[in-house]
């Protein structure tokens, strides 16, 4: 009888130890899960921050490109006006030269 009671106590103690061990394993898994979730959240935040930074850099580049485009368009307009002005001047000078040649030719007759 005493032996039976000892066996029952030993089984009960083994079951308690087994349950404690399983509880400890569960706590360890829960801690690991929390750690992984925390890491995931941290990486997601980092990703969002990087995304915002890249979007901001893209907008800055777009702005710089647009400004450069506008500057180039203004420069081209100015150069076109200058070219037309010079063409008009050359045309007037050619007309003047023609008129002078004609007048000179009349004088020589």
Secondary structure, 3 states (H helix, E strand, C coil): CHHHHHHHHHHHHHHHHHHHHHHHHHHHHHHHHHHHHHHHHHHHHHHHHHHHHHHHHHHHHHHHHHHHHHHHHHHHHHHHHHHHHHHHHHHHHHHHHHHHHHHHHHHHC
